[in-house]
Amino acid sequence: MLHIVTNENVDLYREEMQQAFRLRHKVFVEERGWSDLRREDGQEIDRFDNEYAVHMLFIEDDHHVIGYQRLLPSTRPHLLSEVLSSLCEGERPVGPNIWEWTRYCVEAGHRERGRMLSPVANALLGGIVEWGLHNGVDTIIIEMNPLWLLRLVQFHFRVTPLGLPQVISGEEAVAVTAKFDERTLARLYEMRRATP
């Protein structure tokens, strides 16, 4: 089940947030080799894990966190404005309706196979859209592998690159805005029903 954790309710999710930070470390440091993020305690935490962040955790019935993502308001410091600004060749998108999607990760045994989204991935992506529609957000900023462009379009996001892809820490990345609406949510629901 997807849980939304903000500054208002984080005290209720202390253990789950530690699990989420460990999952981030496992995926981004151990699997993907982002050694600059390595920490002795095995948790990947950065300066954007602050009171403005919205964390979405997919938690199994046994309280085990198997999926995670973070949203940051574009009106506050975030990765594109502070760390990856070279990915944006024009004016940086800013507004209360625009949030940045970062640190998406799913535990290895629950990831998608082939072209189909796993149930966890679908719930996370659907969670962004549902939360956004409920909170006046209709656009996310994403720094991602360019191969995801087509997938996002297939999920009915309207994707606009903010610049050309660049190699960052050995991986190709492009910054995009991805607009969504009720049609995006309907498409994700349709895909959820089609998943065996």
Summary of the structure (lengths in Angstrom):
residues: 196
radius of gyration: 15.9
end to end distance: 17.8
largest distance: 45.8
contacts: 597
relative contact order: 0.14
helix: 36%
strand: 27%
